[in-house]
Amino acid sequence: MEIDLVGHDGGESLGEYCQTLDITDRYSGWTETAAVRNKAHLRVLAALKDNRQRLPFPKMGIHPDSGREYNNPA
């Protein structure tokens, strides 16, 4: 699964804006999206867990971009 966050900030990087988490299976092309309040690790993780329950096939792994929101908090 390829995952990426798409910001809806209108080009303004300061502040807190809604994000769309895009989750795409690279083999079948199956795509799911989820609204995420911001890039906080816990919100992204919750959206990924919710997505896992909706998929009609097992998720074998994820491949994120290099965003900080995908890294485990220290």
mmCIF file of the N, C-alpha and C atoms, coordinates in Angstrom:
data_MODEL
# 
_entry.id   MODEL 
# 
loop_
_atom_site.group_PDB 
_atom_site.id 
_atom_site.type_symbol 
_atom_site.label_atom_id 
_atom_site.label_alt_id 
_atom_site.label_comp_id 
_atom_site.label_asym_id 
_atom_site.label_entity_id 
_atom_site.label_seq_id 
_atom_site.pdbx_PDB_ins_code 
_atom_site.Cartn_x 
_atom_site.Cartn_y 
_atom_site.Cartn_z 
_atom_site.occupancy 
_atom_site.B_iso_or_equiv 
_atom_site.pdbx_formal_charge 
_atom_site.auth_seq_id 
_atom_site.auth_comp_id 
_atom_site.auth_asym_id 
_atom_site.auth_atom_id 
_atom_site.pdbx_PDB_model_num 
ATOM 1   N N  . MET A 1 1  ? 0.838   -1.169 0.000  1.00 0.00 ? 1  MET A N  1 
ATOM 2   C CA . MET A 1 1  ? 0.000   0.000  0.000  1.00 0.00 ? 1  MET A CA 1 
ATOM 3   C C  . MET A 1 1  ? 0.887   1.237  0.000  1.00 0.00 ? 1  MET A C  1 
ATOM 4   N N  . GLU A 1 2  ? 0.628   2.112  -0.949 1.00 0.00 ? 2  GLU A N  1 
ATOM 5   C CA . GLU A 1 2  ? 1.285   3.410  -0.999 1.00 0.00 ? 2  GLU A CA 1 
ATOM 6   C C  . GLU A 1 2  ? 0.391   4.378  -0.235 1.00 0.00 ? 2  GLU A C  1 
ATOM 7   N N  . ILE A 1 3  ? 0.956   5.166  0.650  1.00 0.00 ? 3  ILE A N  1 
ATOM 8   C CA . ILE A 1 3  ? 0.154   6.141  1.391  1.00 0.00 ? 3  ILE A CA 1 
ATOM 9   C C  . ILE A 1 3  ? 0.772   7.521  1.259  1.00 0.00 ? 3  ILE A C  1 
ATOM 10  N N  . ASP A 1 4  ? -0.113  8.527  1.251  1.00 0.00 ? 4  ASP A N  1 
ATOM 11  C CA . ASP A 1 4  ? 0.331   9.902  1.122  1.00 0.00 ? 4  ASP A CA 1 
ATOM 12  C C  . ASP A 1 4  ? -0.737  10.813 1.710  1.00 0.00 ? 4  ASP A C  1 
ATOM 13  N N  . LEU A 1 5  ? -0.309  11.914 2.281  1.00 0.00 ? 5  LEU A N  1 
ATOM 14  C CA . LEU A 1 5  ? -1.243  12.924 2.768  1.00 0.00 ? 5  LEU A CA 1 
ATOM 15  C C  . LEU A 1 5  ? -1.308  14.073 1.776  1.00 0.00 ? 5  LEU A C  1 
ATOM 16  N N  . VAL A 1 6  ? -2.518  14.514 1.493  1.00 0.00 ? 6  VAL A N  1 
ATOM 17  C CA . VAL A 1 6  ? -2.742  15.657 0.611  1.00 0.00 ? 6  VAL A CA 1 
ATOM 18  C C  . VAL A 1 6  ? -3.324  16.769 1.464  1.00 0.00 ? 6  VAL A C  1 
ATOM 19  N N  . GLY A 1 7  ? -2.627  17.890 1.522  1.00 0.00 ? 7  GLY A N  1 
ATOM 20  C CA . GLY A 1 7  ? -3.065  19.013 2.346  1.00 0.00 ? 7  GLY A CA 1 
ATOM 21  C C  . GLY A 1 7  ? -4.085  19.878 1.636  1.00 0.00 ? 7  GLY A C  1 
ATOM 22  N N  . HIS A 1 8  ? -4.986  20.441 2.411  1.00 0.00 ? 8  HIS A N  1 
ATOM 23  C CA . HIS A 1 8  ? -6.008  21.351 1.880  1.00 0.00 ? 8  HIS A CA 1 
ATOM 24  C C  . HIS A 1 8  ? -5.831  22.716 2.545  1.00 0.00 ? 8  HIS A C  1 
ATOM 25  N N  . ASP A 1 9  ? -4.612  23.251 2.389  1.00 0.00 ? 9  ASP A N  1 
ATOM 26  C CA . ASP A 1 9  ? -4.251  24.489 3.070  1.00 0.00 ? 9  ASP A CA 1 
ATOM 27  C C  . ASP A 1 9  ? -4.231  25.701 2.149  1.00 0.00 ? 9  ASP A C  1 
ATOM 28  N N  . GLY A 1 10 ? -4.504  25.490 0.863  1.00 0.00 ? 10 GLY A N  1 
ATOM 29  C CA . GLY A 1 10 ? -4.526  26.600 -0.080 1.00 0.00 ? 10 GLY A CA 1 
ATOM 30  C C  . GLY A 1 10 ? -3.177  27.288 -0.232 1.00 0.00 ? 10 GLY A C  1 
ATOM 31  N N  . GLY A 1 11 ? -2.096  26.568 0.050  1.00 0.00 ? 11 GLY A N  1 
ATOM 32  C CA . GLY A 1 11 ? -0.767  27.136 -0.086 1.00 0.00 ? 11 GLY A CA 1 
ATOM 33  C C  . GLY A 1 11 ? -0.235  27.796 1.170  1.00 0.00 ? 11 GLY A C  1 
ATOM 34  N N  . GLU A 1 12 ? -1.020  27.825 2.216  1.00 0.00 ? 12 GLU A N  1 
ATOM 35  C CA . GLU A 1 12 ? -0.615  28.425 3.494  1.00 0.00 ? 12 GLU A CA 1 
ATOM 36  C C  . GLU A 1 12 ? -0.122  27.313 4.415  1.00 0.00 ? 12 GLU A C  1 
ATOM 37  N N  . SER A 1 13 ? 1.187   27.275 4.666  1.00 0.00 ? 13 SER A N  1 
ATOM 38  C CA . SER A 1 13 ? 1.752   26.166 5.442  1.00 0.00 ? 13 SER A CA 1 
ATOM 39  C C  . SER A 1 13 ? 1.618   26.349 6.953  1.00 0.00 ? 13 SER A C  1 
ATOM 40  N N  . LEU A 1 14 ? 1.296   27.545 7.414  1.00 0.00 ? 14 LEU A N  1 
ATOM 41  C CA . LEU A 1 14 ? 1.134   27.776 8.848  1.00 0.00 ? 14 LEU A CA 1 
ATOM 42  C C  . LEU A 1 14 ? -0.297  27.471 9.262  1.00 0.00 ? 14 LEU A C  1 
ATOM 43  N N  . GLY A 1 15 ? -0.459  26.901 10.439 1.00 0.00 ? 15 GLY A N  1 
ATOM 44  C CA . GLY A 1 15 ? -1.792  26.590 10.931 1.00 0.00 ? 15 GLY A CA 1 
ATOM 45  C C  . GLY A 1 15 ? -2.135  25.124 10.786 1.00 0.00 ? 15 GLY A C  1 
ATOM 46  N N  . GLU A 1 16 ? -3.336  24.793 11.170 1.00 0.00 ? 16 GLU A N  1 
ATOM 47  C CA . GLU A 1 16 ? -3.817  23.414 11.160 1.00 0.00 ? 16 GLU A CA 1 
ATOM 48  C C  . GLU A 1 16 ? -4.909  23.286 10.108 1.00 0.00 ? 16 GLU A C  1 
ATOM 49  N N  . TYR A 1 17 ? -4.692  22.384 9.137  1.00 0.00 ? 17 TYR A N  1 
ATOM 50  C CA . TYR A 1 17 ? -5.623  22.221 8.040  1.00 0.00 ? 17 TYR A CA 1 
ATOM 51  C C  . TYR A 1 17 ? -5.964  20.750 7.838  1.00 0.00 ? 17 TYR A C  1 
ATOM 52  N N  . CYS A 1 18 ? -7.136  20.503 7.302  1.00 0.00 ? 18 CYS A N  1 
ATOM 53  C CA . CYS A 1 18 ? -7.573  19.153 6.996  1.00 0.00 ? 18 CYS A CA 1 
ATOM 54  C C  . CYS A 1 18 ? -6.638  18.519 5.966  1.00 0.00 ? 18 CYS A C  1 
ATOM 55  N N  . GLN A 1 19 ? -6.437  17.230 6.103  1.00 0.00 ? 19 GLN A N  1 
ATOM 56  C CA . GLN A 1 19 ? -5.612  16.451 5.189  1.00 0.00 ? 19 GLN A CA 1 
ATOM 57  C C  . GLN A 1 19 ? -6.448  15.296 4.653  1.00 0.00 ? 19 GLN A C  1 
ATOM 58  N N  . THR A 1 20 ? -6.146  14.836 3.464  1.00 0.00 ? 20 THR A N  1 
ATOM 59  C CA . THR A 1 20 ? -6.744  13.622 2.936  1.00 0.00 ? 20 THR A CA 1 
ATOM 60  C C  . THR A 1 20 ? -5.649  12.571 2.892  1.00 0.00 ? 20 THR A C  1 
ATOM 61  N N  . LEU A 1 21 ? -5.873  11.460 3.584  1.00 0.00 ? 21 LEU A N  1 
ATOM 62  C CA . LEU A 1 21 ? -4.946  10.338 3.542  1.00 0.00 ? 21 LEU A CA 1 
ATOM 63  C C  . LEU A 1 21 ? -5.345  9.465  2.364  1.00 0.00 ? 21 LEU A C  1 
ATOM 64  N N  . ASP A 1 22 ? -4.457  9.350  1.405  1.00 0.00 ? 22 ASP A N  1 
ATOM 65  C CA . ASP A 1 22 ? -4.700  8.545  0.205  1.00 0.00 ? 22 ASP A CA 1 
ATOM 66  C C  . ASP A 1 22 ? -3.956  7.219  0.374  1.00 0.00 ? 22 ASP A C  1 
ATOM 67  N N  . ILE A 1 23 ? -4.686  6.106  0.276  1.00 0.00 ? 23 ILE A N  1 
ATOM 68  C CA . ILE A 1 23 ? -4.127  4.770  0.477  1.00 0.00 ? 23 ILE A CA 1 
ATOM 69  C C  . ILE A 1 23 ? -4.417  3.963  -0.785 1.00 0.00 ? 23 ILE A C  1 
ATOM 70  N N  . THR A 1 24 ? -3.371  3.564  -1.502 1.00 0.00 ? 24 THR A N  1 
ATOM 71  C CA . THR A 1 24 ? -3.547  2.875  -2.781 1.00 0.00 ? 24 THR A CA 1 
ATOM 72  C C  . THR A 1 24 ? -2.771  1.569  -2.796 1.00 0.00 ? 24 THR A C  1 
ATOM 73  N N  . ASP A 1 25 ? -3.460  0.473  -3.140 1.00 0.00 ? 25 ASP A N  1 
ATOM 74  C CA . ASP A 1 25 ? -2.798  -0.808 -3.335 1.00 0.00 ? 25 ASP A CA 1 
ATOM 75  C C  . ASP A 1 25 ? -2.109  -0.761 -4.685 1.00 0.00 ? 25 ASP A C  1 
ATOM 76  N N  . ARG A 1 26 ? -0.798  -0.931 -4.706 1.00 0.00 ? 26 ARG A N  1 
ATOM 77  C CA . ARG A 1 26 ? -0.059  -0.753 -5.950 1.00 0.00 ? 26 ARG A CA 1 
ATOM 78  C C  . ARG A 1 26 ? -0.283  -1.876 -6.957 1.00 0.00 ? 26 ARG A C  1 
ATOM 79  N N  . TYR A 1 27 ? -0.809  -3.023 -6.531 1.00 0.00 ? 27 TYR A N  1 
ATOM 80  C CA . TYR A 1 27 ? -1.023  -4.129 -7.462 1.00 0.00 ? 27 TYR A CA 1 
ATOM 81  C C  . TYR A 1 27 ? -2.413  -4.109 -8.093 1.00 0.00 ? 27 TYR A C  1 
ATOM 82  N N  . SER A 1 28 ? -3.435  -3.859 -7.271 1.00 0.00 ? 28 SER A N  1 
ATOM 83  C CA . SER A 1 28 ? -4.794  -3.875 -7.808 1.00 0.00 ? 28 SER A CA 1 
ATOM 84  C C  . SER A 1 28 ? -5.289  -2.485 -8.222 1.00 0.00 ? 28 SER A C  1 
ATOM 85  N N  . GLY A 1 29 ? -4.660  -1.438 -7.681 1.00 0.00 ? 29 GLY A N  1 
ATOM 86  C CA . GLY A 1 29 ? -5.125  -0.090 -7.941 1.00 0.00 ? 29 GLY A CA 1 
ATOM 87  C C  . GLY A 1 29 ? -6.238  0.350  -7.001 1.00 0.00 ? 29 GLY A C  1 
ATOM 88  N N  . TRP A 1 30 ? -6.655  -0.532 -6.095 1.00 0.00 ? 30 TRP A N  1 
ATOM 89  C CA . TRP A 1 30 ? -7.708  -0.200 -5.130 1.00 0.00 ? 30 TRP A CA 1 
ATOM 90  C C  . TRP A 1 30 ? -7.265  1.018  -4.328 1.00 0.00 ? 30 TRP A C  1 
ATOM 91  N N  . THR A 1 31 ? -8.114  2.033  -4.255 1.00 0.00 ? 31 THR A N  1 
ATOM 92  C CA . THR A 1 31 ? -7.778  3.259  -3.547 1.00 0.00 ? 31 THR A CA 1 
ATOM 93  C C  . THR A 1 31 ? -8.841  3.600  -2.522 1.00 0.00 ? 31 THR A C  1 
ATOM 94  N N  . GLU A 1 32 ? -8.391  3.969  -1.347 1.00 0.00 ? 32 GLU A N  1 
ATOM 95  C CA . GLU A 1 32 ? -9.253  4.442  -0.262 1.00 0.00 ? 32 GLU A CA 1 
ATOM 96  C C  . GLU A 1 32 ? -8.741  5.812  0.158  1.00 0.00 ? 32 GLU A C  1 
ATOM 97  N N  . THR A 1 33 ? -9.628  6.645  0.627  1.00 0.00 ? 33 THR A N  1 
ATOM 98  C CA . THR A 1 33 ? -9.229  7.935  1.181  1.00 0.00 ? 33 THR A CA 1 
ATOM 99  C C  . THR A 1 33 ? -9.865  8.107  2.549  1.00 0.00 ? 33 THR A C  1 
ATOM 100 N N  . ALA A 1 34 ? -9.222  8.920  3.367  1.00 0.00 ? 34 ALA A N  1 
ATOM 101 C CA . ALA A 1 34 ? -9.750  9.206  4.700  1.00 0.00 ? 34 ALA A CA 1 
ATOM 102 C C  . ALA A 1 34 ? -9.438  10.654 5.041  1.00 0.00 ? 34 ALA A C  1 
ATOM 103 N N  . ALA A 1 35 ? -10.406 11.354 5.608  1.00 0.00 ? 35 ALA A N  1 
ATOM 104 C CA . ALA A 1 35 ? -10.179 12.715 6.080  1.00 0.00 ? 35 ALA A CA 1 
ATOM 105 C C  . ALA A 1 35 ? -9.458  12.646 7.414  1.00 0.00 ? 35 ALA A C  1 
ATOM 106 N N  . VAL A 1 36 ? -8.409  13.450 7.545  1.00 0.00 ? 36 VAL A N  1 
ATOM 107 C CA . VAL A 1 36 ? -7.620  13.503 8.773  1.00 0.00 ? 36 VAL A CA 1 
ATOM 108 C C  . VAL A 1 36 ? -7.543  14.963 9.195  1.00 0.00 ? 36 VAL A C  1 
ATOM 109 N N  . ARG A 1 37 ? -7.804  15.219 10.469 1.00 0.00 ? 37 ARG A N  1 
ATOM 110 C CA . ARG A 1 37 ? -7.870  16.600 10.958 1.00 0.00 ? 37 ARG A CA 1 
ATOM 111 C C  . ARG A 1 37 ? -6.563  17.366 10.771 1.00 0.00 ? 37 ARG A C  1 
ATOM 112 N N  . ASN A 1 38 ? -5.439  16.691 10.977 1.00 0.00 ? 38 ASN A N  1 
ATOM 113 C CA . ASN A 1 38 ? -4.123  17.303 10.778 1.00 0.00 ? 38 ASN A CA 1 
ATOM 114 C C  . ASN A 1 38 ? -3.105  16.186 10.582 1.00 0.00 ? 38 ASN A C  1 
ATOM 115 N N  . LYS A 1 39 ? -1.835  16.516 10.540 1.00 0.00 ? 39 LYS A N  1 
ATOM 116 C CA . LYS A 1 39 ? -0.798  15.521 10.288 1.00 0.00 ? 39 LYS A CA 1 
ATOM 117 C C  . LYS A 1 39 ? -0.298  14.809 11.543 1.00 0.00 ? 39 LYS A C  1 
ATOM 118 N N  . ALA A 1 40 ? -0.978  14.961 12.653 1.00 0.00 ? 40 ALA A N  1 
ATOM 119 C CA . ALA A 1 40 ? -0.536  14.326 13.898 1.00 0.00 ? 40 ALA A CA 1 
ATOM 120 C C  . ALA A 1 40 ? -0.448  12.814 13.724 1.00 0.00 ? 40 ALA A C  1 
ATOM 121 N N  . HIS A 1 41 ? 0.643   12.241 14.230 1.00 0.00 ? 41 HIS A N  1 
ATOM 122 C CA . HIS A 1 41 ? 0.895   10.802 14.113 1.00 0.00 ? 41 HIS A CA 1 
ATOM 123 C C  . HIS A 1 41 ? -0.306  9.975  14.572 1.00 0.00 ? 41 HIS A C  1 
ATOM 124 N N  . LEU A 1 42 ? -0.893  10.328 15.702 1.00 0.00 ? 42 LEU A N  1 
ATOM 125 C CA . LEU A 1 42 ? -2.018  9.547  16.239 1.00 0.00 ? 42 LEU A CA 1 
ATOM 126 C C  . LEU A 1 42 ? -3.235  9.587  15.323 1.00 0.00 ? 42 LEU A C  1 
ATOM 127 N N  . ARG A 1 43 ? -3.483  10.705 14.681 1.00 0.00 ? 43 ARG A N  1 
ATOM 128 C CA . ARG A 1 43 ? -4.635  10.807 13.764 1.00 0.00 ? 43 ARG A CA 1 
ATOM 129 C C  . ARG A 1 43 ? -4.398  9.979  12.491 1.00 0.00 ? 43 ARG A C  1 
ATOM 130 N N  . VAL A 1 44 ? -3.177  10.022 11.977 1.00 0.00 ? 44 VAL A N  1 
ATOM 131 C CA . VAL A 1 44 ? -2.850  9.239  10.780 1.00 0.00 ? 44 VAL A CA 1 
ATOM 132 C C  . VAL A 1 44 ? -2.914  7.747  11.108 1.00 0.00 ? 44 VAL A C  1 
ATOM 133 N N  . LEU A 1 45 ? -2.369  7.351  12.254 1.00 0.00 ? 45 LEU A N  1 
ATOM 134 C CA . LEU A 1 45 ? -2.410  5.948  12.665 1.00 0.00 ? 45 LEU A CA 1 
ATOM 135 C C  . LEU A 1 45 ? -3.845  5.459  12.839 1.00 0.00 ? 45 LEU A C  1 
ATOM 136 N N  . ALA A 1 46 ? -4.697  6.268  13.434 1.00 0.00 ? 46 ALA A N  1 
ATOM 137 C CA . ALA A 1 46 ? -6.102  5.893  13.618 1.00 0.00 ? 46 ALA A CA 1 
ATOM 138 C C  . ALA A 1 46 ? -6.790  5.699  12.267 1.00 0.00 ? 46 ALA A C  1 
ATOM 139 N N  . ALA A 1 47 ? -6.493  6.565  11.305 1.00 0.00 ? 47 ALA A N  1 
ATOM 140 C CA . ALA A 1 47 ? -7.092  6.427  9.972  1.00 0.00 ? 47 ALA A CA 1 
ATOM 141 C C  . ALA A 1 47 ? -6.602  5.158  9.285  1.00 0.00 ? 47 ALA A C  1 
ATOM 142 N N  . LEU A 1 48 ? -5.332  4.817  9.459  1.00 0.00 ? 48 LEU A N  1 
ATOM 143 C CA . LEU A 1 48 ? -4.795  3.585  8.865  1.00 0.00 ? 48 LEU A CA 1 
ATOM 144 C C  . LEU A 1 48 ? -5.435  2.343  9.489  1.00 0.00 ? 48 LEU A C  1 
ATOM 145 N N  . LYS A 1 49 ? -5.624  2.364  10.803 1.00 0.00 ? 49 LYS A N  1 
ATOM 146 C CA . LYS A 1 49 ? -6.267  1.223  11.480 1.00 0.00 ? 49 LYS A CA 1 
ATOM 147 C C  . LYS A 1 49 ? -7.709  1.064  11.014 1.00 0.00 ? 49 LYS A C  1 
ATOM 148 N N  . ASP A 1 50 ? -8.427  2.177  10.865 1.00 0.00 ? 50 ASP A N  1 
ATOM 149 C CA . ASP A 1 50 ? -9.803  2.127  10.383 1.00 0.00 ? 50 ASP A CA 1 
ATOM 150 C C  . ASP A 1 50 ? -9.846  1.581  8.959  1.00 0.00 ? 50 ASP A C  1 
ATOM 151 N N  . ASN A 1 51 ? -8.901  1.993  8.143  1.00 0.00 ? 51 ASN A N  1 
ATOM 152 C CA . ASN A 1 51 ? -8.828  1.523  6.753  1.00 0.00 ? 51 ASN A CA 1 
ATOM 153 C C  . ASN A 1 51 ? -8.594  0.023  6.694  1.00 0.00 ? 51 ASN A C  1 
ATOM 154 N N  . ARG A 1 52 ? -7.761  -0.505 7.564  1.00 0.00 ? 52 ARG A N  1 
ATOM 155 C CA . ARG A 1 52 ? -7.451  -1.941 7.571  1.00 0.00 ? 52 ARG A CA 1 
ATOM 156 C C  . ARG A 1 52 ? -8.719  -2.781 7.720  1.00 0.00 ? 52 ARG A C  1 
ATOM 157 N N  . GLN A 1 53 ? -9.668  -2.306 8.514  1.00 0.00 ? 53 GLN A N  1 
ATOM 158 C CA . GLN A 1 53 ? -10.907 -3.045 8.746  1.00 0.00 ? 53 GLN A CA 1 
ATOM 159 C C  . GLN A 1 53 ? -11.832 -3.016 7.532  1.00 0.00 ? 53 GLN A C  1 
ATOM 160 N N  . ARG A 1 54 ? -11.697 -2.015 6.673  1.00 0.00 ? 54 ARG A N  1 
ATOM 161 C CA . ARG A 1 54 ? -12.584 -1.887 5.513  1.00 0.00 ? 54 ARG A CA 1 
ATOM 162 C C  . ARG A 1 54 ? -12.075 -2.580 4.257  1.00 0.00 ? 54 ARG A C  1 
ATOM 163 N N  . LEU A 1 55 ? -10.795 -2.897 4.206  1.00 0.00 ? 55 LEU A N  1 
ATOM 164 C CA . LEU A 1 55 ? -10.235 -3.495 2.995  1.00 0.00 ? 55 LEU A CA 1 
ATOM 165 C C  . LEU A 1 55 ? -10.778 -4.908 2.764  1.00 0.00 ? 55 LEU A C  1 
ATOM 166 N N  . PRO A 1 56 ? -11.028 -5.267 1.504  1.00 0.00 ? 56 PRO A N  1 
ATOM 167 C CA . PRO A 1 56 ? -11.526 -6.609 1.190  1.00 0.00 ? 56 PRO A CA 1 
ATOM 168 C C  . PRO A 1 56 ? -10.395 -7.634 1.054  1.00 0.00 ? 56 PRO A C  1 
ATOM 169 N N  . PHE A 1 57 ? -9.164  -7.233 1.372  1.00 0.00 ? 57 PHE A N  1 
ATOM 170 C CA . PHE A 1 57 ? -8.012  -8.132 1.290  1.00 0.00 ? 57 PHE A CA 1 
ATOM 171 C C  . PHE A 1 57 ? -7.025  -7.699 2.372  1.00 0.00 ? 57 PHE A C  1 
ATOM 172 N N  . PRO A 1 58 ? -6.101  -8.570 2.769  1.00 0.00 ? 58 PRO A N  1 
ATOM 173 C CA . PRO A 1 58 ? -5.169  -8.188 3.834  1.00 0.00 ? 58 PRO A CA 1 
ATOM 174 C C  . PRO A 1 58 ? -4.146  -7.152 3.365  1.00 0.00 ? 58 PRO A C  1 
ATOM 175 N N  . LYS A 1 59 ? -3.820  -6.253 4.254  1.00 0.00 ? 59 LYS A N  1 
ATOM 176 C CA . LYS A 1 59 ? -2.789  -5.253 3.971  1.00 0.00 ? 59 LYS A CA 1 
ATOM 177 C C  . LYS A 1 59 ? -1.450  -5.883 4.337  1.00 0.00 ? 59 LYS A C  1 
ATOM 178 N N  . MET A 1 60 ? -0.568  -6.033 3.367  1.00 0.00 ? 60 MET A N  1 
ATOM 179 C CA . MET A 1 60 ? 0.703   -6.712 3.588  1.00 0.00 ? 60 MET A CA 1 
ATOM 180 C C  . MET A 1 60 ? 1.793   -5.761 4.086  1.00 0.00 ? 60 MET A C  1 
ATOM 181 N N  . GLY A 1 61 ? 1.621   -4.498 3.897  1.00 0.00 ? 61 GLY A N  1 
ATOM 182 C CA . GLY A 1 61 ? 2.605   -3.508 4.329  1.00 0.00 ? 61 GLY A CA 1 
ATOM 183 C C  . GLY A 1 61 ? 2.254   -2.166 3.748  1.00 0.00 ? 61 GLY A C  1 
ATOM 184 N N  . ILE A 1 62 ? 2.940   -1.143 4.235  1.00 0.00 ? 62 ILE A N  1 
ATOM 185 C CA . ILE A 1 62 ? 2.694   0.195  3.713  1.00 0.00 ? 62 ILE A CA 1 
ATOM 186 C C  . ILE A 1 62 ? 4.010   0.822  3.282  1.00 0.00 ? 62 ILE A C  1 
ATOM 187 N N  . HIS A 1 63 ? 3.927   1.688  2.302  1.00 0.00 ? 63 HIS A N  1 
ATOM 188 C CA . HIS A 1 63 ? 5.088   2.419  1.810  1.00 0.00 ? 63 HIS A CA 1 
ATOM 189 C C  . HIS A 1 63 ? 4.731   3.899  1.811  1.00 0.00 ? 63 HIS A C  1 
ATOM 190 N N  . PRO A 1 64 ? 5.136   4.607  2.865  1.00 0.00 ? 64 PRO A N  1 
ATOM 191 C CA . PRO A 1 64 ? 4.827   6.038  2.932  1.00 0.00 ? 64 PRO A CA 1 
ATOM 192 C C  . PRO A 1 64 ? 5.903   6.867  2.243  1.00 0.00 ? 64 PRO A C  1 
ATOM 193 N N  . ASP A 1 65 ? 5.570   8.152  2.023  1.00 0.00 ? 65 ASP A N  1 
ATOM 194 C CA . ASP A 1 65 ? 6.623   9.070  1.626  1.00 0.00 ? 65 ASP A CA 1 
ATOM 195 C C  . ASP A 1 65 ? 7.452   9.351  2.887  1.00 0.00 ? 65 ASP A C  1 
ATOM 196 N N  . SER A 1 66 ? 8.303   10.323 2.880  1.00 0.00 ? 66 SER A N  1 
ATOM 197 C CA . SER A 1 66 ? 9.188   10.548 4.023  1.00 0.00 ? 66 SER A CA 1 
ATOM 198 C C  . SER A 1 66 ? 8.645   11.540 5.044  1.00 0.00 ? 66 SER A C  1 
ATOM 199 N N  . GLY A 1 67 ? 7.328   11.734 5.065  1.00 0.00 ? 67 GLY A N  1 
ATOM 200 C CA . GLY A 1 67 ? 6.741   12.684 6.018  1.00 0.00 ? 67 GLY A CA 1 
ATOM 201 C C  . GLY A 1 67 ? 6.929   12.267 7.462  1.00 0.00 ? 67 GLY A C  1 
ATOM 202 N N  . ARG A 1 68 ? 7.115   13.247 8.355  1.00 0.00 ? 68 ARG A N  1 
ATOM 203 C CA . ARG A 1 68 ? 7.320   12.974 9.780  1.00 0.00 ? 68 ARG A CA 1 
ATOM 204 C C  . ARG A 1 68 ? 6.122   12.284 10.413 1.00 0.00 ? 68 ARG A C  1 
ATOM 205 N N  . GLU A 1 69 ? 4.927   12.489 9.867  1.00 0.00 ? 69 GLU A N  1 
ATOM 206 C CA . GLU A 1 69 ? 3.725   11.915 10.468 1.00 0.00 ? 69 GLU A CA 1 
ATOM 207 C C  . GLU A 1 69 ? 3.695   10.379 10.406 1.00 0.00 ? 69 GLU A C  1 
ATOM 208 N N  . TYR A 1 70 ? 4.546   9.785  9.580  1.00 0.00 ? 70 TYR A N  1 
ATOM 209 C CA . TYR A 1 70 ? 4.569   8.328  9.462  1.00 0.00 ? 70 TYR A CA 1 
ATOM 210 C C  . TYR A 1 70 ? 5.607   7.691  10.377 1.00 0.00 ? 70 TYR A C  1 
ATOM 211 N N  . ASN A 1 71 ? 6.477   8.475  10.977 1.00 0.00 ? 71 ASN A N  1 
ATOM 212 C CA . ASN A 1 71 ? 7.511   7.955  11.846 1.00 0.00 ? 71 ASN A CA 1 
ATOM 213 C C  . ASN A 1 71 ? 6.983   7.783  13.255 1.00 0.00 ? 71 ASN A C  1 
ATOM 214 N N  . ASN A 1 72 ? 7.485   6.791  13.964 1.00 0.00 ? 72 ASN A N  1 
ATOM 215 C CA . ASN A 1 72 ? 7.099   6.594  15.359 1.00 0.00 ? 72 ASN A CA 1 
ATOM 216 C C  . ASN A 1 72 ? 7.587   7.758  16.200 1.00 0.00 ? 72 ASN A C  1 
ATOM 217 N N  . PRO A 1 73 ? 6.734   8.251  17.098 1.00 0.00 ? 73 PRO A N  1 
ATOM 218 C CA . PRO A 1 73 ? 7.184   9.372  17.945 1.00 0.00 ? 73 PRO A CA 1 
ATOM 219 C C  . PRO A 1 73 ? 8.265   8.899  18.909 1.00 0.00 ? 73 PRO A C  1 
ATOM 220 N N  . ALA A 1 74 ? 9.180   9.780  19.236 1.00 0.00 ? 74 ALA A N  1 
ATOM 221 C CA . ALA A 1 74 ? 10.293  9.444  20.149 1.00 0.00 ? 74 ALA A CA 1 
ATOM 222 C C  . ALA A 1 74 ? 9.841   9.472  21.578 1.00 0.00 ? 74 ALA A C  1 
# 
